[in-house]
């Protein structure tokens, strides 16, 4: 029996321009700290997406500065202080805009793939 070679698509990078959409979507469910977000993203993507802190934290900072997120320090599950992020009203509006854009983009790509 031939050994299965791992497919190149088993693990994929977060597609350009979608990290913000995924952050806002995850935080729409509940406030989380950075590590919690990376864990949730990995779980929800069935271990296909992993985001490193060097990408996550600049995005969180930018979203907070833009008023899309609010943050507060509080104890985490292991009783250490962690910065928890939550959506603002502006962040919810931004999430809806991102979702509509993603639906248009994914429809267009699917149309091309099916029509090729």
N, CA, C and O atoms as a GROMACS GRO file, in nm:
protein
  464
    1UNK      N    1   0.084  -0.117   0.000
    1UNK     CA    2   0.000   0.000   0.000
    1UNK      C    3   0.090   0.124   0.000
    1UNK      O    4   0.182   0.134   0.080
    2UNK      N    5   0.061   0.216  -0.089
    2UNK     CA    6   0.142   0.336  -0.102
    2UNK      C    7   0.116   0.432   0.013
    2UNK      O    8   0.002   0.450   0.058
    3UNK      N    9   0.223   0.491   0.059
    3UNK     CA   10   0.211   0.592   0.165
    3UNK      C   11   0.156   0.721   0.105
    3UNK      O   12   0.202   0.767   0.000
    4UNK      N   13   0.059   0.778   0.172
    4UNK     CA   14  -0.003   0.902   0.124
    4UNK      C   15   0.091   1.018   0.150
    4UNK      O   16   0.136   1.039   0.263
    5UNK      N   17   0.119   1.092   0.046
    5UNK     CA   18   0.200   1.213   0.058
    5UNK      C   19   0.112   1.325   0.112
    5UNK      O   20  -0.003   1.338   0.069
    6UNK      N   21   0.161   1.405   0.206
    6UNK     CA   22   0.080   1.516   0.253
    6UNK      C   23   0.054   1.614   0.139
    6UNK      O   24   0.145   1.649   0.063
    7UNK      N   25  -0.069   1.657   0.128
    7UNK     CA   26  -0.104   1.752   0.024
    7UNK      C   27  -0.056   1.891   0.060
    7UNK      O   28  -0.050   1.927   0.177
    8UNK      N   29  -0.022   1.967  -0.040
    8UNK     CA   30   0.026   2.104  -0.018
    8UNK      C   31  -0.082   2.190   0.047
    8UNK      O   32  -0.050   2.290   0.112
    9UNK      N   33  -0.209   2.153   0.030
    9UNK     CA   34  -0.317   2.235   0.082
    9UNK      C   35  -0.365   2.190   0.221
    9UNK      O   36  -0.461   2.247   0.273
   10UNK      N   37  -0.299   2.090   0.281
   10UNK     CA   38  -0.340   2.048   0.415
   10UNK      C   39  -0.332   2.164   0.513
   10UNK      O   40  -0.425   2.185   0.592
   11UNK      N   41  -0.226   2.239   0.509
   11UNK     CA   42  -0.208   2.360   0.592
   11UNK      C   43  -0.195   2.476   0.496
   11UNK      O   44  -0.116   2.473   0.402
   12UNK      N   45  -0.273   2.578   0.521
   12UNK     CA   46  -0.268   2.694   0.431
   12UNK      C   47  -0.251   2.821   0.512
   12UNK      O   48  -0.292   2.830   0.627
   13UNK      N   49  -0.189   2.919   0.448
   13UNK     CA   50  -0.178   3.050   0.510
   13UNK      C   51  -0.314   3.116   0.508
   13UNK      O   52  -0.396   3.089   0.420
   14UNK      N   53  -0.336   3.203   0.604
   14UNK     CA   54  -0.459   3.282   0.604
   14UNK      C   55  -0.457   3.368   0.478
   14UNK      O   56  -0.362   3.444   0.457
   15UNK      N   57  -0.560   3.358   0.394
   15UNK     CA   58  -0.559   3.434   0.268
   15UNK      C   59  -0.547   3.585   0.295
   15UNK      O   60  -0.606   3.638   0.388
   16UNK      N   61  -0.470   3.650   0.210
   16UNK     CA   62  -0.448   3.794   0.221
   16UNK      C   63  -0.582   3.867   0.232
   16UNK      O   64  -0.673   3.842   0.154
   17UNK      N   65  -0.592   3.955   0.328
   17UNK     CA   66  -0.711   4.037   0.342
   17UNK      C   67  -0.825   3.974   0.421
   17UNK      O   68  -0.930   4.036   0.436
   18UNK      N   69  -0.806   3.852   0.472
   18UNK     CA   70  -0.916   3.787   0.544
   18UNK      C   71  -0.894   3.778   0.695
   18UNK      O   72  -0.986   3.742   0.768
   19UNK      N   73  -0.776   3.811   0.742
   19UNK     CA   74  -0.750   3.801   0.885
   19UNK      C   75  -0.845   3.892   0.964
   19UNK      O   76  -0.900   3.851   1.066
   20UNK      N   77  -0.864   4.015   0.918
   20UNK     CA   78  -0.952   4.107   0.988
   20UNK      C   79  -1.095   4.052   0.992
   20UNK      O   80  -1.162   4.060   1.095
   21UNK      N   81  -1.142   3.997   0.882
   21UNK     CA   82  -1.275   3.936   0.877
   21UNK      C   83  -1.287   3.825   0.981
   21UNK      O   84  -1.386   3.817   1.053
   22UNK      N   85  -1.186   3.741   0.989
   22UNK     CA   86  -1.192   3.629   1.084
   22UNK      C   87  -1.182   3.677   1.228
   22UNK      O   88  -1.250   3.623   1.316
   23UNK      N   89  -1.099   3.777   1.255
   23UNK     CA   90  -1.090   3.833   1.391
   23UNK      C   91  -1.226   3.889   1.433
   23UNK      O   92  -1.275   3.858   1.542
   24UNK      N   93  -1.285   3.971   1.348
   24UNK     CA   94  -1.414   4.032   1.382
   24UNK      C   95  -1.522   3.925   1.400
   24UNK      O   96  -1.606   3.937   1.489
   25UNK      N   97  -1.521   3.823   1.316
   25UNK     CA   98  -1.620   3.715   1.327
   25UNK      C   99  -1.606   3.641   1.458
   25UNK      O  100  -1.705   3.614   1.526
   26UNK      N  101  -1.483   3.607   1.495
   26UNK     CA  102  -1.459   3.535   1.620
   26UNK      C  103  -1.501   3.620   1.740
   26UNK      O  104  -1.563   3.570   1.833
   27UNK      N  105  -1.468   3.749   1.736
   27UNK     CA  106  -1.502   3.836   1.849
   27UNK      C  107  -1.649   3.872   1.853
   27UNK      O  108  -1.697   3.920   1.956
   28UNK      N  109  -1.723   3.850   1.744
   28UNK     CA  110  -1.868   3.873   1.746
   28UNK      C  111  -1.937   3.774   1.839
   28UNK      O  112  -2.046   3.800   1.888
   29UNK      N  113  -1.873   3.660   1.863
   29UNK     CA  114  -1.932   3.558   1.950
   29UNK      C  115  -1.909   3.587   2.097
   29UNK      O  116  -1.999   3.571   2.180
   30UNK      N  117  -1.786   3.632   2.129
   30UNK     CA  118  -1.752   3.662   2.268
   30UNK      C  119  -1.617   3.732   2.274
   30UNK      O  120  -1.534   3.713   2.185
   31UNK      N  121  -1.595   3.813   2.377
   31UNK     CA  122  -1.463   3.876   2.395
   31UNK      C  123  -1.358   3.768   2.422
   31UNK      O  124  -1.383   3.670   2.492
   32UNK      N  125  -1.240   3.787   2.365
   32UNK     CA  126  -1.130   3.692   2.385
   32UNK      C  127  -0.998   3.768   2.392
   32UNK      O  128  -0.987   3.882   2.346
   33UNK      N  129  -0.898   3.703   2.450
   33UNK     CA  130  -0.762   3.755   2.448
   33UNK      C  131  -0.693   3.697   2.325
   33UNK      O  132  -0.746   3.606   2.260
   34UNK      N  133  -0.575   3.748   2.293
   34UNK     CA  134  -0.505   3.708   2.171
   34UNK      C  135  -0.482   3.559   2.158
   34UNK      O  136  -0.508   3.501   2.053
   35UNK      N  137  -0.434   3.496   2.265
   35UNK     CA  138  -0.409   3.352   2.257
   35UNK      C  139  -0.539   3.276   2.234
   35UNK      O  140  -0.544   3.181   2.157
   36UNK      N  141  -0.646   3.320   2.300
   36UNK     CA  142  -0.776   3.257   2.280
   36UNK      C  143  -0.823   3.267   2.136
   36UNK      O  144  -0.884   3.174   2.083
   37UNK      N  145  -0.794   3.382   2.073
   37UNK     CA  146  -0.831   3.399   1.932
   37UNK      C  147  -0.754   3.303   1.842
   37UNK      O  148  -0.812   3.245   1.750
   38UNK      N  149  -0.624   3.287   1.868
   38UNK     CA  150  -0.546   3.196   1.784
   38UNK      C  151  -0.598   3.053   1.800
   38UNK      O  152  -0.607   2.979   1.702
   39UNK      N  153  -0.632   3.016   1.923
   39UNK     CA  154  -0.686   2.882   1.948
   39UNK      C  155  -0.820   2.863   1.877
   39UNK      O  156  -0.844   2.760   1.815
   40UNK      N  157  -0.907   2.963   1.886
   40UNK     CA  158  -1.039   2.955   1.823
   40UNK      C  159  -1.027   2.948   1.673
   40UNK      O  160  -1.098   2.869   1.609
   41UNK      N  161  -0.938   3.028   1.613
   41UNK     CA  162  -0.919   3.025   1.468
   41UNK      C  163  -0.869   2.888   1.423
   41UNK      O  164  -0.916   2.834   1.323
   42UNK      N  165  -0.776   2.833   1.496
   42UNK     CA  166  -0.724   2.700   1.462
   42UNK      C  167  -0.834   2.596   1.471
   42UNK      O  168  -0.847   2.511   1.382
   43UNK      N  169  -0.914   2.602   1.576
   43UNK     CA  170  -1.022   2.504   1.595
   43UNK      C  171  -1.131   2.521   1.488
   43UNK      O  172  -1.173   2.422   1.427
   44UNK      N  173  -1.175   2.643   1.464
   44UNK     CA  174  -1.283   2.665   1.367
   44UNK      C  175  -1.240   2.632   1.224
   44UNK      O  176  -1.324   2.594   1.142
   45UNK      N  177  -1.112   2.645   1.195
   45UNK     CA  178  -1.063   2.613   1.060
   45UNK      C  179  -1.021   2.466   1.049
   45UNK      O  180  -0.961   2.425   0.950
   46UNK      N  181  -1.052   2.388   1.151
   46UNK     CA  182  -1.015   2.246   1.155
   46UNK      C  183  -0.864   2.228   1.136
   46UNK      O  184  -0.818   2.139   1.064
   47UNK      N  185  -0.790   2.316   1.202
   47UNK     CA  186  -0.644   2.311   1.204
   47UNK      C  187  -0.578   2.347   1.070
   47UNK      O  188  -0.461   2.316   1.049
   48UNK      N  189  -0.654   2.410   0.979
   48UNK     CA  190  -0.595   2.450   0.851
   48UNK      C  191  -0.528   2.587   0.860
   48UNK      O  192  -0.428   2.612   0.794
   49UNK      N  193  -0.584   2.676   0.942
   49UNK     CA  194  -0.528   2.810   0.958
   49UNK      C  195  -0.462   2.822   1.093
   49UNK      O  196  -0.518   2.782   1.195
   50UNK      N  197  -0.343   2.877   1.092
   50UNK     CA  198  -0.274   2.915   1.215
   50UNK      C  199  -0.219   3.055   1.193
   50UNK      O  200  -0.157   3.084   1.091
   51UNK      N  201  -0.243   3.141   1.290
   51UNK     CA  202  -0.195   3.277   1.276
   51UNK      C  203  -0.091   3.302   1.384
   51UNK      O  204  -0.111   3.267   1.501
   52UNK      N  205   0.019   3.362   1.346
   52UNK     CA  206   0.124   3.386   1.445
   52UNK      C  207   0.101   3.523   1.510
   52UNK      O  208   0.036   3.610   1.452
   53UNK      N  209   0.154   3.541   1.630
   53UNK     CA  210   0.136   3.667   1.701
   53UNK      C  211   0.185   3.788   1.622
   53UNK      O  212   0.130   3.897   1.637
   54UNK      N  213   0.287   3.770   1.539
   54UNK     CA  214   0.339   3.880   1.459
   54UNK      C  215   0.240   3.932   1.356
   54UNK      O  216   0.254   4.044   1.308
   55UNK      N  217   0.140   3.853   1.323
   55UNK     CA  218   0.032   3.898   1.234
   55UNK      C  219  -0.091   3.939   1.314
   55UNK      O  220  -0.156   4.038   1.281
   56UNK      N  221  -0.122   3.864   1.418
   56UNK     CA  222  -0.245   3.888   1.494
   56UNK      C  223  -0.241   4.020   1.570
   56UNK      O  224  -0.332   4.102   1.557
   57UNK      N  225  -0.137   4.043   1.649
   57UNK     CA  226  -0.137   4.158   1.737
   57UNK      C  227  -0.132   4.293   1.664
   57UNK      O  228  -0.197   4.387   1.710
   58UNK      N  229  -0.060   4.307   1.554
   58UNK     CA  230  -0.071   4.433   1.480
   58UNK      C  231  -0.213   4.457   1.427
   58UNK      O  232  -0.260   4.571   1.425
   59UNK      N  233  -0.281   4.351   1.385
   59UNK     CA  234  -0.419   4.366   1.338
   59UNK      C  235  -0.510   4.407   1.453
   59UNK      O  236  -0.596   4.494   1.435
   60UNK      N  237  -0.493   4.345   1.569
   60UNK     CA  238  -0.575   4.382   1.685
   60UNK      C  239  -0.551   4.527   1.724
   60UNK      O  240  -0.644   4.601   1.754
   61UNK      N  241  -0.425   4.567   1.724
   61UNK     CA  242  -0.390   4.704   1.760
   61UNK      C  243  -0.455   4.802   1.663
   61UNK      O  244  -0.513   4.903   1.704
   62UNK      N  245  -0.444   4.773   1.534
   62UNK     CA  246  -0.501   4.860   1.432
   62UNK      C  247  -0.654   4.869   1.446
   62UNK      O  248  -0.711   4.978   1.436
   63UNK      N  249  -0.719   4.756   1.469
   63UNK     CA  250  -0.865   4.755   1.486
   63UNK      C  251  -0.906   4.833   1.611
   63UNK      O  252  -1.008   4.901   1.612
   64UNK      N  253  -0.825   4.822   1.716
   64UNK     CA  254  -0.854   4.897   1.838
   64UNK      C  255  -0.836   5.048   1.813
   64UNK      O  256  -0.920   5.128   1.855
   65UNK      N  257  -0.729   5.085   1.745
   65UNK     CA  258  -0.704   5.226   1.716
   65UNK      C  259  -0.811   5.286   1.626
   65UNK      O  260  -0.844   5.404   1.636
   66UNK      N  261  -0.866   5.202   1.537
   66UNK     CA  262  -0.971   5.247   1.445
   66UNK      C  263  -1.110   5.247   1.509
   66UNK      O  264  -1.208   5.284   1.444
   67UNK      N  265  -1.119   5.206   1.635
   67UNK     CA  266  -1.247   5.206   1.705
   67UNK      C  267  -1.336   5.087   1.674
   67UNK      O  268  -1.454   5.088   1.708
   68UNK      N  269  -1.280   4.985   1.610
   68UNK     CA  270  -1.359   4.865   1.578
   68UNK      C  271  -1.362   4.766   1.695
   68UNK      O  272  -1.453   4.685   1.707
   69UNK      N  273  -1.260   4.775   1.781
   69UNK     CA  274  -1.251   4.690   1.899
   69UNK      C  275  -1.229   4.777   2.022
   69UNK      O  276  -1.171   4.885   2.013
   70UNK      N  277  -1.276   4.728   2.135
   70UNK     CA  278  -1.240   4.788   2.263
   70UNK      C  279  -1.169   4.678   2.341
   70UNK      O  280  -1.195   4.559   2.320
   71UNK      N  281  -1.081   4.717   2.429
   71UNK     CA  282  -1.002   4.618   2.502
   71UNK      C  283  -1.000   4.654   2.650
   71UNK      O  284  -1.005   4.771   2.689
   72UNK      N  285  -0.992   4.549   2.730
   72UNK     CA  286  -0.978   4.569   2.874
   72UNK      C  287  -0.891   4.457   2.931
   72UNK      O  288  -0.895   4.343   2.885
   73UNK      N  289  -0.814   4.493   3.032
   73UNK     CA  290  -0.730   4.396   3.099
   73UNK      C  291  -0.813   4.329   3.208
   73UNK      O  292  -0.882   4.394   3.285
   74UNK      N  293  -0.804   4.195   3.211
   74UNK     CA  294  -0.872   4.120   3.316
   74UNK      C  295  -0.806   3.983   3.329
   74UNK      O  296  -0.731   3.942   3.240
   75UNK      N  297  -0.833   3.911   3.438
   75UNK     CA  298  -0.771   3.780   3.457
   75UNK      C  299  -0.819   3.679   3.352
   75UNK      O  300  -0.937   3.675   3.316
   76UNK      N  301  -0.725   3.599   3.303
   76UNK     CA  302  -0.758   3.494   3.207
   76UNK      C  303  -0.795   3.366   3.283
   76UNK      O  304  -0.804   3.366   3.406
   77UNK      N  305  -0.815   3.259   3.209
   77UNK     CA  306  -0.851   3.130   3.268
   77UNK      C  307  -0.746   3.081   3.367
   77UNK      O  308  -0.779   3.015   3.466
   78UNK      N  309  -0.619   3.114   3.341
   78UNK     CA  310  -0.512   3.069   3.431
   78UNK      C  311  -0.473   3.179   3.530
   78UNK      O  312  -0.366   3.175   3.590
   79UNK      N  313  -0.563   3.277   3.547
   79UNK     CA  314  -0.549   3.384   3.648
   79UNK      C  315  -0.434   3.480   3.619
   79UNK      O  316  -0.385   3.546   3.711
   80UNK      N  317  -0.392   3.490   3.495
   80UNK     CA  318  -0.294   3.591   3.454
   80UNK      C  319  -0.369   3.705   3.388
   80UNK      O  320  -0.474   3.684   3.328
   81UNK      N  321  -0.316   3.824   3.399
   81UNK     CA  322  -0.380   3.938   3.334
   81UNK      C  323  -0.364   3.926   3.183
   81UNK      O  324  -0.254   3.902   3.133
   82UNK      N  325  -0.474   3.942   3.111
   82UNK     CA  326  -0.472   3.935   2.964
   82UNK      C  327  -0.561   4.045   2.910
   82UNK      O  328  -0.657   4.087   2.975
   83UNK      N  329  -0.527   4.091   2.792
   83UNK     CA  330  -0.605   4.196   2.728
   83UNK      C  331  -0.715   4.128   2.646
   83UNK      O  332  -0.688   4.058   2.549
   84UNK      N  333  -0.840   4.150   2.687
   84UNK     CA  334  -0.955   4.093   2.618
   84UNK      C  335  -1.010   4.195   2.520
   84UNK      O  336  -1.026   4.313   2.552
   85UNK      N  337  -1.040   4.148   2.400
   85UNK     CA  338  -1.092   4.233   2.294
   85UNK      C  339  -1.238   4.201   2.269
   85UNK      O  340  -1.280   4.086   2.275
   86UNK      N  341  -1.316   4.306   2.242
   86UNK     CA  342  -1.458   4.291   2.210
   86UNK      C  343  -1.493   4.387   2.097
   86UNK      O  344  -1.428   4.491   2.080
   87UNK      N  345  -1.595   4.352   2.019
   87UNK     CA  346  -1.639   4.439   1.911
   87UNK      C  347  -1.711   4.562   1.964
   87UNK      O  348  -1.780   4.555   2.066
   88UNK      N  349  -1.695   4.671   1.896
   88UNK     CA  350  -1.774   4.792   1.920
   88UNK      C  351  -1.886   4.792   1.816
   88UNK      O  352  -1.890   4.706   1.728
   89UNK      N  353  -1.975   4.888   1.824
   89UNK     CA  354  -2.081   4.902   1.722
   89UNK      C  355  -2.017   4.925   1.585
   89UNK      O  356  -2.064   4.870   1.485
   90UNK      N  357  -1.912   5.004   1.581
   90UNK     CA  358  -1.841   5.028   1.456
   90UNK      C  359  -1.778   4.899   1.403
   90UNK      O  360  -1.776   4.875   1.282
   91UNK      N  361  -1.728   4.816   1.493
   91UNK     CA  362  -1.671   4.687   1.454
   91UNK      C  363  -1.776   4.594   1.396
   91UNK      O  364  -1.748   4.518   1.303
   92UNK      N  365  -1.897   4.598   1.452
   92UNK     CA  366  -2.006   4.514   1.398
   92UNK      C  367  -2.044   4.559   1.256
   92UNK      O  368  -2.070   4.476   1.169
   93UNK      N  369  -2.047   4.689   1.235
   93UNK     CA  370  -2.075   4.740   1.099
   93UNK      C  371  -1.964   4.699   1.003
   93UNK      O  372  -1.991   4.659   0.890
   94UNK      N  373  -1.839   4.708   1.049
   94UNK     CA  374  -1.725   4.668   0.966
   94UNK      C  375  -1.733   4.519   0.933
   94UNK      O  376  -1.703   4.478   0.820
   95UNK      N  377  -1.773   4.439   1.029
   95UNK     CA  378  -1.787   4.294   1.006
   95UNK      C  379  -1.890   4.270   0.897
   95UNK      O  380  -1.866   4.188   0.807
   96UNK      N  381  -2.002   4.336   0.902
   96UNK     CA  382  -2.106   4.317   0.799
   96UNK      C  383  -2.054   4.358   0.661
   96UNK      O  384  -2.084   4.292   0.562
   97UNK      N  385  -1.978   4.466   0.653
   97UNK     CA  386  -1.919   4.507   0.525
   97UNK      C  387  -1.821   4.402   0.473
   97UNK      O  388  -1.821   4.368   0.355
   98UNK      N  389  -1.737   4.350   0.564
   98UNK     CA  390  -1.641   4.245   0.525
   98UNK      C  391  -1.713   4.119   0.478
   98UNK      O  392  -1.671   4.057   0.380
   99UNK      N  393  -1.820   4.083   0.546
   99UNK     CA  394  -1.895   3.962   0.506
   99UNK      C  395  -1.955   3.979   0.367
   99UNK      O  396  -1.948   3.887   0.286
  100UNK      N  397  -2.013   4.095   0.340
  100UNK     CA  398  -2.072   4.119   0.207
  100UNK      C  399  -1.963   4.114   0.099
  100UNK      O  400  -1.984   4.057  -0.008
  101UNK      N  401  -1.849   4.174   0.128
  101UNK     CA  402  -1.739   4.171   0.031
  101UNK      C  403  -1.692   4.028   0.009
  101UNK      O  404  -1.670   3.986  -0.105
  102UNK      N  405  -1.675   3.951   0.117
  102UNK     CA  406  -1.630   3.813   0.106
  102UNK      C  407  -1.728   3.730   0.024
  102UNK      O  408  -1.686   3.648  -0.058
  103UNK      N  409  -1.857   3.750   0.044
  103UNK     CA  410  -1.958   3.676  -0.034
  103UNK      C  411  -1.945   3.707  -0.182
  103UNK      O  412  -1.956   3.617  -0.265
  104UNK      N  413  -1.921   3.834  -0.217
  104UNK     CA  414  -1.904   3.871  -0.359
  104UNK      C  415  -1.778   3.808  -0.417
  104UNK      O  416  -1.779   3.753  -0.527
  105UNK      N  417  -1.668   3.816  -0.342
  105UNK     CA  418  -1.541   3.762  -0.389
  105UNK      C  419  -1.550   3.610  -0.405
  105UNK      O  420  -1.509   3.557  -0.508
  106UNK      N  421  -1.603   3.541  -0.305
  106UNK     CA  422  -1.610   3.395  -0.313
  106UNK      C  423  -1.705   3.350  -0.423
  106UNK      O  424  -1.680   3.248  -0.488
  107UNK      N  425  -1.815   3.424  -0.445
  107UNK     CA  426  -1.905   3.392  -0.556
  107UNK      C  427  -1.834   3.407  -0.690
  107UNK      O  428  -1.846   3.321  -0.777
  108UNK      N  429  -1.759   3.516  -0.706
  108UNK     CA  430  -1.687   3.540  -0.831
  108UNK      C  431  -1.582   3.431  -0.856
  108UNK      O  432  -1.569   3.382  -0.968
  109UNK      N  433  -1.508   3.394  -0.753
  109UNK     CA  434  -1.406   3.290  -0.770
  109UNK      C  435  -1.471   3.157  -0.803
  109UNK      O  436  -1.426   3.086  -0.893
  110UNK      N  437  -1.577   3.122  -0.732
  110UNK     CA  438  -1.649   2.996  -0.761
  110UNK      C  439  -1.701   2.996  -0.902
  110UNK      O  440  -1.693   2.893  -0.970
  111UNK      N  441  -1.753   3.108  -0.948
  111UNK     CA  442  -1.805   3.116  -1.084
  111UNK      C  443  -1.695   3.090  -1.186
  111UNK      O  444  -1.716   3.019  -1.285
  112UNK      N  445  -1.577   3.145  -1.162
  112UNK     CA  446  -1.465   3.122  -1.254
  112UNK      C  447  -1.423   2.976  -1.251
  112UNK      O  448  -1.402   2.916  -1.356
  113UNK      N  449  -1.410   2.918  -1.131
  113UNK     CA  450  -1.367   2.778  -1.120
  113UNK      C  451  -1.468   2.683  -1.185
  113UNK      O  452  -1.429   2.586  -1.250
  114UNK      N  453  -1.595   2.709  -1.168
  114UNK     CA  454  -1.697   2.622  -1.225
  114UNK      C  455  -1.710   2.640  -1.375
  114UNK      O  456  -1.749   2.548  -1.446
  115UNK      N  457  -1.678   2.760  -1.424
  115UNK     CA  458  -1.691   2.788  -1.566
  115UNK      C  459  -1.568   2.756  -1.648
  115UNK      O  460  -1.572   2.762  -1.770
  116UNK      N  461  -1.459   2.724  -1.580
  116UNK     CA  462  -1.332   2.699  -1.653
  116UNK      C  463  -1.334   2.564  -1.723
  116UNK      O  464  -1.237   2.527  -1.788
   0.00000   0.00000   0.00000
